[in-house]
Amino acid sequence: MLCAYSMGMGKTVLSIAVMEEWLAHDDITTCMVVVPASLKWQWAEAIARFTDVPARRRPVGRAHIVVPDDSACIVVDGTKTQKSKQYAAILETRPDYVVLSYENVVTDWRQVRKIRPDVLVGDEISYVKSFRAQRTKKIKRLTAGRRLGLSGTVIDNGQPEELFSIFEWIDEDVLGRWDLFDGAFIHRSRSGIPLAYKNLPLLHTKLTQAMIRRTYLDEDVARFMPRVRERVLPVRLGRQALRAYERIAQDLLVELDKLKAGAVDLAAMYAGRSDSGNMAQGRVMARLSALQMLINHPDLLRESAIAHDAGDGGSAYAAQLLDDGVLEGVCGSPKLDTLVRYLRKRLDADPALKVIVFSFHKGVLPRIATALSDWDAVHFTGDLTAKGKAEAKAVFASDPKARLFLASDAGGYGLDLPQAQLLINFDQRDSSGAMDQRNTRHVRASSLFNEVEVVNIVTEGTIEERRMERLAVKRRTNSAILDGRGADEDGRVVNDVESLRSNLTRSLSDLRRSA
């Protein structure tokens, strides 16, 4: 079964209740929960909270968490030696619960496959949406008689193809053969690019055979959830930054014109999902990434150029921009200045306000912390270990001085932060699923507030405005498939948002008019 409840509605609690019910059967001994690495200890806390297993306090840096005793639940985490001992203990004691990450399934496959759990729960099961990813291939080989997938954003990018991969693990009989599925629900161009999605009411009906779905729109749910107020905080580029933006955008248009018309899925590249082995697409992605770095903070481009010249990664295109003098006179970030002014007012006005700030570029986060150094901040990025992430979450929850939770998209999946009342997106993702994951970290049934806020900082006249339009179409496709709402009278949703090429042309025209 797929549990596709919207974020914050209690999928974790529901699945623990289901596992407890199954564990009451004589033939069920071990439930394996596979989760994003950042959620391992959050799951352990939930098992300790919502079951009667023996529990203990575990220190995590400056804080502590309450988790089950190893006799009831083993969390696979730590060094290679520590994990080897944990896997040996799992095989010897067969605890009720085993919690491990998708990365563990890939890197520790020989040990993981020996566990042979009776129950498998895949949290954020959209992690297996990609057919080619190693974790998808391994998870599909990891099976059990009872399987429960959890996701509030089953379709990240408005693409039914992602559903097919997920249901190969959930129940392959639901959607049948790929060629029949593709022909029935996807209208493609001659070169294979999806142009529209069709027969979506039929697809929705087929999914309900093995899917339970609840959203905030359900009357019996809304009264348990905080109201959400969403707004846009507009920003304008300065004159020097505008000139740099135009140069990069023109370079991007040149690279797009070199590509054969219709041979590339521009929407996929726009969302950062191009073929890394294709050098032409790589040049497009480098310029698209440079645009976003410039908009977020020009120093991100400078740092990328310096790293490239030092042989430490970075971008060759960023180095070229620096050598050509494109960044001369481009100083500071209007976005950062706007964020700091806004948050200073809000934090001063409400001494209890806790705020989440998301940025795709983690290099922005220390700059935010420095500019707002009057208030304590915790950082949550992919660089942290699982225990480091547990510490950050625990400190933000328990320390009244910790007012800021500064996160890259490592914090976008499944994290429960009911202490926050305000969430700010410093930038936006092209994936509607990724944005919905971000925006609901504080929209929880466990929220401490009747109303919470989401603020999007958007640079006027740039690709960021067009990105918001694309997100609206993707959300309409998702709703048509999962909820039976959003398709036209013929059961279609057309990918009618402008292409990246026309998007850039329009944004350049808008910027010149505003200047």
ZISUL-V549239 format. One record per helix or strand of 2 or more residues. SS is the DSSP state (H for helix, E for strand). FROM is the first residue (numbers start at 1). LEN is the number of residues. If there is no record, write none. Layout:
BEGIN
<<SS;FROM;LEN> <SS;FROM;LEN>>
END
This chain:
BEGIN
<<E;2;2> <H;11;13> <E;31;5> <H;37;14> <E;55;6> <E;63;6> <E;73;3> <H;80;14> <E;97;5> <H;102;6> <H;109;4> <E;119;4> <H;125;4> <H;134;8> <E;146;5> <H;160;11> <H;178;8> <E;186;3> <E;194;4> <H;200;8> <E;211;2> <H;219;4> <E;227;9> <H;239;20> <H;266;5> <H;279;18> <H;298;12> <H;316;8> <H;334;16> <E;355;4> <H;363;9> <E;376;5> <H;386;13> <E;402;6> <H;409;3> <E;422;4> <H;432;8> <E;451;9> <H;463;20> <E;493;2> <H;500;15>>
END
